[in-house]
Amino acid sequence: MRISCRLLVVALIFLASTAQAQVDPRFTKVLGSNAPGSGDQLLPRYAGSFILAQTRKDFDELALPLGKAIGASYNSDTDKLRYEKTQTVEGRLTRTVYVVPPGRSTLEVLRNYTNELEAKGAKTLFQCSKAECGEEFHKLHGAPRALKPEGTAYDRERRDLTRNVLEYVDPNADQRLWVGQFTPPNGGDAYVSIYVATQTGGSNGDVSEALKGRVLVMLDVLETKAMQTNLAFVSAEQIGGALGKDGRVALYGILFDFDKADIKPESDKQLAEMANLLKSSAGLKVFIVGHTDNKGTLAYNTDLSQRRADAVAKALATRFGIAADRLVSKGVGPLSPLAPNDTEDGQAKNRRVELVRQ
């Protein structure tokens, strides 16, 4: 009887530990699917990986670490952390966080990326691994750069995972960084920063349990050629001329952050010209049509383009005094491209707002 009780206790302990280690299926589903609207940029992903989160900026700057982390110790303020050397570059910036299949090492994953890049003629600017990256390097490079998405594009589980993705890393055991430069097929320069680390868990319950032991890749790709896209400005006179001639005009001066429908402040000049035309042509009514590239699903892109078209119509009505009954907004996603979507330039041309004469 005493032996049976002992066996029962052991069995209960085993069952409790198994239940504790079991990953919440909601998080398992997220880790096995790609983020809405995401896609690989210039480089193929490691086989079997999924995109946990991604942001794209048509024009931004990226500080490339060209030296280890310095300026901190376990007894000092981590705000003093800095790179020993950096290079800042500007252009179209895409930041992607990948979740690698279980059982892979950071070395294997990074070597796959660098082999691909070296085949493209890439030049290594800096690389480091484990402790040689500098004390608390992940607190400088990993956690602050990890994406923290907001809004409704990502569900709650994906947002929770993304916010914690690089918070817990053992820098002395398993982190690797490679920074380099190469020339993509469409010209210009491309700069790449690849940070690979193993998540050690943490204290965030189901979120930490889901990420524990997973190899994560934070891939930054900056294309310098892209800085010239989406900078076109169309005057009220030009808009009116295009509507009279073609019945429609494509506008690239209305800008949005990736995955969002909030109009960026630098769009004000273009909005003002649209309003000037409508005010000077009292009888003119227009459709405001949102367009996207083909990255992501049709349903996702259609919804995003509708929200963006709605935002433009709302801005013209509330901020510039255009009667709402003169504006009809519609999102068509990728259904009316102006160029093939198999190049970055083509995708940039397809991401636009159009005015169409009613």
N, C-alpha and C positions, 0 to 999 in steps of 0.2 A: 504493500500500500504506500509505503514511504517512497519507493522508487517511482511509482506511478505519479505521485504528487510532484516529484522533481522533474519528471518528463513533461508533465503538464505545464509547469512553470517555464521550462526551456522552450516548449512549443509556443506558449503565449508571448514570450519575449521575441521569438523569431517572427511570429506573425505581426507583432507590433512594429518591429523594425522594418519588415517588408512593406507594411502599409504606409509607414512614414516615408520610405524611399520612393514610393510609387508617384509618378508624375501626373499632375492633374491633366486629364485628357483635353481640356480646353487649350492649355499651353502646348501640348503635344501637337495639336492641330495647327497652331500658329507656326511652330517651328518646322513644320513640314509643308509650308505653303509660302508663296511669294507675296510680298507686300503689294497692295493695290497700286497700279500704275507704274510699277518698277520694271527695270530691265537692265541687262548687262551693258556696260559702256566700254567700247574699244577692246576689252579683254574678255575671253570666255571665263566663266566661273569654274571653280574646282568641281569636278564631277560629283553630282548628288547633293550639292549645296542648295540652300534656299535663301532668298533675300528677306531678311527680317525687317529692314527699314532702308529708305533711300531718300535723299534730298538732291535737288538739282537747282543750280543758280545760273542764269544765263551769263551773268558777269559778277565775279567776286574775286577775292584774293585768298591765297593759300600760303601759309608759312610752312616751308619744308624744313624739317629738322635735319641739319647736317653735322650734328654733334650730340653728345650724350646730355642727359639732364644734370644740371649742376645747381648749387645754391640752396640745398636743403639737407637736413639730417633728421633723424627721428625726433630730435629735440627742438627743431626749429619750425617756423611757420611755412607750410607748403605754398603759401602765396609768393614766396621768394623763389620758387622753382623757375628755371628757365633753361632753354636750350643753349648749349655751348656755342653753337653757330647755327644760323638760319639763312634761308634764301626765300624771299617772297615773290610769288608769281601771280599773274592776273589772267583771267579768262573764264571760260565756262567750267564750273566746278560741279562735279558729281561725287557725292559721298554715299557709299553703300556698305551696309553691315550684312555679312553673310554668316549663316550657321552651317558649319561643316558636318558631314555625317559622323556618327559616333565611331570611335576606334582609330581616328586619324591623328597624326602628330602635327605640331606646328611646323616642324622642319619639313615634313613631307609636303604640306600645303604650300609653304612659302617657296620651296624649290620648284613646284609645279608652275607657280606664277613667274618666278625669275627665269626659268627655262623658256617659257613662252615669250617673255620680254626680250631676252637675249637673242632669240631667233628673229626678233623684229629689229635688231640692231640697237637695243637699249644700252644706255650708259649708266653705270652705277654711280650715284652721287654720295650715298652714305648707307651703311648697314650696321646693325648691331644685334646682339642677342643676349637674353638673360641679364645678369648683373652688369655686363659691360655697357648696357644702354644708360647706366647711371641710376643712382639711388632714387627710388620712387618715380621712375620714368613714366609708369602707367598713369600716375596721378596728374602728370603734365600732358601726356599725349593721348592716353586712352579715354578715361572718364570724361574730361571736359569736351572732347571732340565727338563723343558718342551722341547719336541723334536723340533728341527729346521731342518727338512729334506731338502736335496738338491738333484740335479740331476733330472732325468726324470721319476723315479718310481711313484711319486705322481704328479697329475696335479696341475695347478696353484691354483685352489680354495682350494684344500686340504692343500697345502703348506701355503697359507695365513691364513687359520683357525688354523693350527697347531702352527704357529709362535706366534699367539695371544692368545692361549688357556688359559693360566693362568696368563696373564698380569694384569687383573682387577678382584680383589677379595676383598670382605669386610671381613678382618680377624677377626673383632670383632663380626660379625654376623653369618657367615656360613662357617667355615672350620674345618676339622677333620683329625686327623692322627692316624694311628695304625701301630706299628712296632712289628714284632714277628718272631718266628722261629719254624719250624716243620720238621719232617722226612717224605719225600715223599715215595711212594711205591717202587721206584727203588733204595732206599738207599741214603746215604749221608745226608747232612743238606741243608735245604732251608730256606732262609731269605726273609721276605716279608715286604715291606713298602707300605702302602695304604694311599694316600692323596686324600681327597674328598672335593671339594669346589664348590660354585655356582659362575658362571661368572656374573659380574655386568654390562658388556657392554663395555664401553670405548669410544674412539674417532676415531675408525678406520672404520667408515662408515658401509658398508654392512656386513663386517666381524664382527664387534661388534654387529650389530643388529641380526645376525644369532646366535651368541653365548650367547647373553644376557638372563639371567635367566636359562641357562642350567646347570645342575649338571654334573661335570666332575670328572673323576677318573684317577689319575696317579698311576699305579700299577708297582712297582719294584719287580721282582722275581729273586733272585740269588741262583743258585744251586752249592754247593761246589764240588760235585762229578764230575761235568762236566769239571773241570779244566784239567782233564787228557785226554780229547778227542781231536782229530785233532792235536796232537803233534808229530805224526809219521814222521820220516825222512827216506827216501829211497836213498841209495847211487847209483851211476852210475852202479856199478857192479850188485847190486840187481835189478835195473831196467832192465838191459840187460838180466839177468837170467830169470826174470819173462816174458819178451817179448819172449824169446826163448822157454820157457816151455809152457806158457798159451796164448801167443799172446797179452797179455794186462797186465797192472799194475795200481792199484788204488793208487793215491797219495793224502795224506791229509796234506802235508806241503805247499800247495798253498792256501793262506788264503785271504779272502775278507771280507770287512765290510758288514753288513746286507744290502740287497737291492742294492748293488753296484757291479760294475765289475772292480773297481780299485784294483790292486794287492797290498797287504800290504807289507811293507819293510821286515818283518820277513820271507817272502817267498823266498828271494834271494838265500839262501843256497840250497833250493830244486831246484830252477830254474837252478842254476849252475851245479848241478849234472845231470839234464836232458840234459843240453847243452854238458857236458863232454861226455856223452854216444853218443850223435849224432855226435860229432866231432871225436870220436874214431871209429865210424861205418859209414864210408862215404856213403855207399849204403843204409843206413836205412832211410825209410820214415815212418812217423807215422800220425795217426789221433789223434788230441787232443780233447777229448770228455768231455764236461761239464755236471755234474749231480746235481740234487737238491733233497730235500725231497718233500713231497706232500702238504706242506702248500701253500695255494693260488691256483689260477686257473692253468690249464694246459698251456694255452697261455702265462700267465705271467712267469711261471717257465721255459718254453721252451726258451722264449726270454732272460731271465736272464742267463740261462746256456750257450746260444749261445754267449752272450756278454763276459762272463767270459772265454770261450774257445778261443774266438778271442783275448782277452787280453793276454792270455798265449802265443799264437802263435806269436803275435806281439812282446812280450818281448823277446822271444827266437831269433827272427829274427833281431830286432833292437839293442838289448843290448848284445846279445851273438854271433851274427854273423852267425846264422844258416840260410841257404838258405830257402827262403819262399816256394819254390816249393817242399820242403820235408815235409811241415806241412799242414795239412788240419784240420780246426777246425769245430766242430759240437756240438750243444747243444741239449740234449735229455730230459732235465727237469727231471721229476720223472719216466720216462718210463722204466728204467733199474735198479731197486733197488737191493741192496745187502742184505737188511734186512727189516722186516716189519716197516711201518712208524707209528705204534701206540705207540711207546715209544720214549723218547728223545735219548736213545742210538742208536736205529735203525735209527732215522732221521739223527743223526750225522754221522753214517756210510754211509748213502746215499749221503750226501753232499761231493762231491769229484771231482777231475779232474783225468781222466784216459788217459794213453797213450796206443794206440792200433796200432799194427804193420799193415802197409798197405799190 
